[in-house]
């Protein structure tokens, strides 16, 4: 599916418990999606709009 939401860190499809979505803390334009595993392990993510990298 074209508009399927995926984890910004690992790329898996975001469904189920433990997922989260938030706007980039720097530019506020890009929606960041995170799976439970990447959140728990503090895997880095990158904003595709401004390049911000977060834990």
N, C-alpha and C positions, 0 to 999 in steps of 0.2 A: 504494500500500500504506500502511496506517495506521501501522505501526511502522517505516517505512523511515527510516534514519538519513541526516540531511542536515547540511551544513556550517552551523555557527552564524553564519558571516559572510555567505556568499553564497547559501546555500540549495540548492546542488547536491547530488545524491545521492552519498553517500560509498561508493565502490567502488574497488578497484584499489590501486595502490602509492602511498605517500606520505601516506596519510590517517592521522589520529591521533585518539584519544579519551582524555579525562582528566577527572577530577572538578574542579569549580570550586575554584580555589586559596583562596577565602575561606570559602564555606559548606560545600563538600565534598558537597553534595547533588545538584547538577545535573551530568549528563554533558555535556561540551563535545565536539563533533565538529568537526574542521577538515580541509579539503581541502589538497592539496599546494600549490596556487597561493596560497591565502590565507595559509598558513604561510610560504611563501617571501617573500611581499610584506608580511608583518606586518600584515595587515588586522585591524582591531579586531573583537572578539567580545563579546557580553554574556551574562551568566548570567541566565536567565529567572527564577530563584528569588530571588536577592539583588540583582541589578542591577550586579554587579561588571563592569567593562569592562577587558579585557586586550588586549595587543598580539597 
